[in-house]
Structures are given as C-alpha cells and as structure tokens.
Amino acid sequence: MTALVVLHEASRTGAPRVGGLIASALQRYFDVRVVCLNDGPLIGWLKERVGAENVTVIDYQNARHRTPFGDRIRTAREVVDATPYEFVYVNSTAASEFVIGSKLAGRKTILNVHEKASELRRLLQIDLAKIEVLSYCDGIVLAANDLRIDLADVFGFVPERCLSFGIAVDAREIETLAQDTDAPARNAAGDLIDWGKRLAIGMCGQASPRKGCDMFFEVAAALPEHDFVWIGGWTREEAPENIILDAFARQKLPNLYVSHGVDNPYKYIGRLDLFYLSSREDPNPLVLAEALLLGVPLFCFSKTTAVTDFLGRNAIMCHGATNVGDSVRVLCALDPAEIRSAEFRRLTENSRSRFDISQKIASLVEFIAGT
C-alpha cells in the first residue's frame, strides 16, 4: 500500500519535523513517499529518515501564496495522479491545495492541523487555505485537543472523524544526540558559558518577535543572577526578524548566551535547568516534548500554546499571555537547589510514552484505516 505525505515547508523544527517523523514511522506499514512544497534545511534529515529516492521537492517559480490556488491544485493533482496512492496525508493547513487536489483525484485524504485560530485566519487571508478545506477531508489529525475550539471558531465546525494525536518526537534520536557534551554558547562579549555554575534557563528557536526573543532578552537583563541561553539562529543572517540585535550588541549582557543556528540543539537543551517558552504564540512546540524527554522542567504561559491541557499538570504554568513581568516574578523566586532536585524533575516523568513517535504511530495507523 502506497502513501503520500505532504509537507508545506522544510524548516528544522515544528510541523515539518513532525511530518517527517510521521512519514518515517508510517514506513513500518506503508510504502511512503514525501513531497515538500518548499526547499529548506530539513531536506537532508528527511532523506536520511525516509530515503532520498522517496523525497521530492516541488520548485514553485514564485512564492507559493502568489501562485493562483487553482494552479496549485492542478500541480497537486499531477503529483497524486502519478502514483496510485492509497491515501494522502497533508501535514499542514498551509498545504490545503493537496487536500482538495487529492480528493478530486479520488484519494482518501487526511489533514494534520497544528495551527491556532490566528494562524488559520492568516492562511485564509494569503490564500494558502480555503474556507471549505475541512469538508474535503476524510479525517482530521490534531496537534492538540484544544485546536477543536480553533477549528470551530474559524471554519464553523469540527469534522466527525477527528484524532487528537498531539506532539510527536523521536525519543531515541533526541537522547542519542544529547549525549554530545560539546555545547559552546557565547555572550555578546564573546565569553563562553560555564555550564552548571549557575542556573541555566533556555529557549530554542529562530529569534523573532513570535518566539519572544525581546522578552527573553529583557528577562535576562532583569535577572543577572541566572544564565540565559538562546539555542538557535540569532544573527541578522540567521534570524532577520531578531528585533533586539542592536540592544544585544550595545548592552552586552554578561548572562545572555547564544548558540546560533545548530544542527544538534539537544546537547544544549539537555544541559538546561529550566526550559522557558518565551514565545508569544507557539501552537505545536516540539521543543517542550524534547526538553521533557531530556529531563528538563518547563516554564510556560497558557495563551502561548494549544497543549495547555497537558502543561497545566506537568510544568510551571502562568495564566494568560507571555509577558516580562510575570516571567521575572516567577524566575526570580527560583531556588536552584529545588529546580535541580529529583522531586522537581519528576514533572518530566512519563514523557516517553506520551510523545515518542514509535509508541504513538499505531493509533494514527488505526485512525487512517478507519476513515
């Protein structure tokens, strides 16, 4: 049985990575092909996971949202018609043309939704999705159960065939990569972090307002007694949306360290004492599952993400939107000995069974078979 998995982009983290993990895990059951609608740094990893011969990148001549939706549907149909796929798994609402194109070609079609209401509306606004897209689906897979509310808010209904699959990661890969102990991070003056000397509080992602890099900077400035580590792109070339580059260079905070873009963020995450999700919006935060798998406790805000049903019982959770004042208040109260204690780290227990793709994939296969 042949299956097609469609990824809307090839960034290293988030939904595309989940799509790659799902495609790889589905290979235990199906002959899987992957189509990515944009090139990017994830392609090499993806080819390693599912085989280079099974990965295709569609080269749009213009930005995809500037290509007429009808033309994109025709491209999707050409891809689907080329092989007798049993089903098509579309990994993001941003790839909606493959939902419609696949159904027009008579294929069973599953859509993975990871976007919250504001992002769903943005996709509709820039023509990467259509309001009728859910009606074309044979089944919907949700990155978090809370997204049912967002679907109802934006599309007016939630399809009957709906699976709350949640976040998925490869536990074995993460644990293996985290064993690398060479994890250099430098502050603006060029000084290396001395891991373990002080409490290390970290965030992972490409620096941007959406990821809250400005709030992370302000919190670090307010708490010089702790070390703060940004794991991911930071420079203008790596992160063109980083709005505090000038302040970073000017103030030279001695306790704010940056790894820059790295292929292995896990060796950094595993050395943190606390993972601080500074994002303003991050509906499908793989980094939270990755941190928990590495035994790192979390500090989050309820309006940031769609997985609050889980985080409310397994993390330090503040109500409302991410903000500097509450972040400083909570982090200022931290006792390093308590944060590093075995009791506190029990918050990370049972993460493997909840997030590991090898233990979750059977429920998705059963759902697909029943659609």
TORNUPA-568276 format. One record per residue (C-alpha): residue number from 1; x, y, z. Coordinates in steps of 0.5 Angstrom, whole numbers, plus 500, padded with zeros to 3 digits. Layout:
// residues N
 num   x   y   z
 NUM   X   Y   Z
...
This chain:
// residues 371
 num   x   y   z
   1 500 500 500
   2 503 507 498
   3 502 513 502
   4 504 520 500
   5 506 525 506
   6 506 533 504
   7 510 538 508
   8 509 545 507
   9 516 547 508
  10 523 544 510
  11 525 548 517
  12 528 544 522
  13 523 545 527
  14 516 545 529
  15 510 542 524
  16 515 540 518
  17 519 536 523
  18 513 532 526
  19 511 531 519
  20 518 528 517
  21 517 523 524
  22 510 521 522
  23 513 519 515
  24 519 515 517
  25 514 512 523
  26 509 510 517
  27 514 506 513
  28 513 501 518
  29 506 500 515
  30 506 503 508
  31 511 505 502
  32 511 512 504
  33 513 518 499
  34 514 525 501
  35 513 532 498
  36 516 538 500
  37 513 545 498
  38 519 549 499
  39 526 547 500
  40 530 548 506
  41 535 545 512
  42 530 540 514
  43 531 536 507
  44 538 533 508
  45 535 530 515
  46 528 528 512
  47 532 524 506
  48 536 520 512
  49 530 518 515
  50 525 516 509
  51 531 515 504
  52 533 520 499
  53 529 517 493
  54 523 518 497
  55 523 525 498
  56 521 530 492
  57 521 538 493
  58 517 542 489
  59 520 548 486
  60 515 554 485
  61 517 559 481
  62 514 565 485
  63 513 565 493
  64 507 559 493
  65 502 564 496
  66 503 568 490
  67 502 562 485
  68 494 562 484
  69 491 557 488
  70 488 554 482
  71 495 553 479
  72 497 550 486
  73 491 545 486
  74 493 543 479
  75 500 541 481
  76 498 537 487
  77 493 533 482
  78 499 532 478
  79 503 529 484
  80 498 525 486
  81 496 522 480
  82 503 520 478
  83 502 514 483
  84 496 510 486
  85 497 513 493
  86 492 509 498
  87 492 516 502
  88 495 523 502
  89 497 525 509
  90 497 533 509
  91 501 535 515
  92 499 543 515
  93 493 547 513
  94 498 551 509
  95 498 546 504
  96 491 546 503
  97 491 545 495
  98 494 538 497
  99 487 537 501
 100 483 539 495
 101 487 536 489
 102 488 529 493
 103 480 529 494
 104 479 531 487
 105 483 525 485
 106 479 520 489
 107 484 519 494
 108 483 518 502
 109 486 525 505
 110 488 526 512
 111 490 533 514
 112 494 535 520
 113 492 541 524
 114 497 545 528
 115 495 552 527
 116 491 556 532
 117 486 561 530
 118 490 567 529
 119 495 563 524
 120 489 559 521
 121 486 566 519
 122 492 569 516
 123 493 563 512
 124 486 564 509
 125 488 571 508
 126 494 570 504
 127 491 564 500
 128 495 558 503
 129 488 555 505
 130 481 556 503
 131 475 556 508
 132 472 550 505
 133 478 545 506
 134 476 541 512
 135 470 539 508
 136 474 535 503
 137 478 531 509
 138 476 524 511
 139 480 525 517
 140 483 531 522
 141 489 530 526
 142 490 535 531
 143 497 537 534
 144 493 539 541
 145 486 537 543
 146 485 545 544
 147 485 546 537
 148 478 544 536
 149 476 550 539
 150 480 554 534
 151 477 550 528
 152 470 551 530
 153 472 559 531
 154 475 559 524
 155 471 554 520
 156 465 554 524
 157 465 546 525
 158 470 540 527
 159 469 534 523
 160 467 528 526
 161 473 524 524
 162 478 527 529
 163 484 525 532
 164 488 528 538
 165 495 526 536
 166 499 531 540
 167 506 533 539
 168 511 527 537
 169 518 527 537
 170 524 521 536
 171 526 520 543
 172 532 515 542
 173 535 520 537
 174 534 526 542
 175 537 522 547
 176 543 520 543
 177 544 527 540
 178 544 530 547
 179 550 526 550
 180 555 530 546
 181 558 535 551
 182 561 540 547
 183 556 545 547
 184 559 552 547
 185 555 559 548
 186 558 566 548
 187 555 572 550
 188 556 579 547
 189 563 580 549
 190 565 573 547
 191 565 570 553
 192 564 562 554
 193 558 560 559
 194 561 556 565
 195 555 550 565
 196 553 548 572
 197 556 554 575
 198 549 558 576
 199 542 556 574
 200 542 556 566
 201 535 558 563
 202 534 557 556
 203 530 558 550
 204 530 554 543
 205 528 557 536
 206 530 563 531
 207 530 569 534
 208 524 573 533
 209 518 577 536
 210 514 571 535
 211 519 567 539
 212 519 573 544
 213 527 574 544
 214 526 581 546
 215 522 579 552
 216 528 573 553
 217 533 579 553
 218 529 583 558
 219 528 578 563
 220 536 576 562
 221 537 583 564
 222 533 583 570
 223 536 577 573
 224 543 578 573
 225 544 572 578
 226 542 567 573
 227 545 565 566
 228 540 565 560
 229 542 561 554
 230 538 562 547
 231 539 556 543
 232 538 558 535
 233 539 563 530
 234 541 570 533
 235 545 574 528
 236 542 578 522
 237 543 573 517
 238 541 567 521
 239 535 571 524
 240 533 577 520
 241 527 578 525
 242 531 579 531
 243 529 586 534
 244 534 586 539
 245 540 585 536
 246 542 593 537
 247 541 592 544
 248 545 586 545
 249 551 589 542
 250 550 595 546
 251 549 593 553
 252 553 586 552
 253 549 583 558
 254 554 578 561
 255 549 573 563
 256 546 572 556
 257 549 567 552
 258 547 565 544
 259 549 558 541
 260 547 561 534
 261 544 556 529
 262 546 549 530
 263 544 542 528
 264 544 539 534
 265 540 543 539
 266 539 537 544
 267 546 538 547
 268 544 545 549
 269 537 543 552
 270 540 537 556
 271 544 542 560
 272 539 547 562
 273 536 547 569
 274 529 550 566
 275 526 551 559
 276 523 558 559
 277 518 558 553
 278 518 566 551
 279 514 565 545
 280 508 570 544
 281 505 564 540
 282 507 557 539
 283 502 552 538
 284 506 546 537
 285 512 547 541
 286 516 541 540
 287 522 544 544
 288 517 542 550
 289 517 535 549
 290 524 535 547
 291 526 538 554
 292 522 534 558
 293 525 528 555
 294 531 530 557
 295 529 531 564
 296 529 539 563
 297 523 542 567
 298 519 547 563
 299 516 554 565
 300 510 557 560
 301 504 561 559
 302 497 559 558
 303 496 563 552
 304 502 561 548
 305 501 554 546
 306 495 549 545
 307 498 544 549
 308 496 547 556
 309 491 541 558
 310 498 537 559
 311 502 543 561
 312 498 545 567
 313 500 539 570
 314 507 538 568
 315 510 545 568
 316 511 552 572
 317 505 555 568
 318 503 562 569
 319 496 564 566
 320 495 569 560
 321 500 572 555
 322 507 571 556
 323 510 578 559
 324 516 580 562
 325 513 582 569
 326 511 575 571
 327 517 572 568
 328 521 576 572
 329 517 575 578
 330 517 567 577
 331 524 566 575
 332 526 571 581
 333 523 566 586
 334 527 560 584
 335 531 556 588
 336 537 553 584
 337 537 547 589
 338 530 546 589
 339 530 547 581
 340 535 541 581
 341 532 537 586
 342 530 530 584
 343 523 532 586
 344 522 538 582
 345 525 534 576
 346 519 529 577
 347 515 533 573
 348 518 530 567
 349 516 523 568
 350 512 519 563
 351 514 524 557
 352 517 518 553
 353 510 514 553
 354 506 521 551
 355 511 524 546
 356 515 518 543
 357 513 517 535
 358 515 510 536
 359 510 509 541
 360 504 513 538
 361 504 511 531
 362 500 505 532
 363 494 510 534
 364 495 514 527
 365 495 508 523
 366 489 505 526
 367 485 512 525
 368 487 512 518
 369 485 505 517
 370 478 507 520
 371 477 513 515
